[in-house]
């Protein structure tokens, strides 16, 4: 590999700000903040949403769209005025 052209690829601590969930992953994302996790200091990246808080992954997604029902309702209404 050529020296000096690659970004700094290192372990980074990601923290979900909505529930405090933390995980370590490798990244090139820049960070000015650091945090300690399991006795080691890591660069910190703050997240608004992660798999621990996203409604799709947590099962809290209550709203299911019924597009077939919407299309059928539209066709029924349209057929009324078509005649």
Phi, psi and omega in degrees: 000145179283134182286143171082002181249351183262144178289162180286107182260111186215172177286135182229143176267120176259134182231123176281116185286342181282332181222000177083006179294135181235144172210155182252134179211158178274141184201162173254004182298133180284148179210137176266338183266154175229158178211156180262137178217121180054042174081008181231144180271131181230153168296143185250130173242124181266133181245147173278323184221139173225183180295341178281340183238352181285132183302327181295319183276335182271349181084009181273011181278099186272337187264115177247126182278132179252084184290327179296319178295323179293317180296317180297318178298319179298315180297320178297316179293320181293322179296329178298318183272347183289328186279000000 
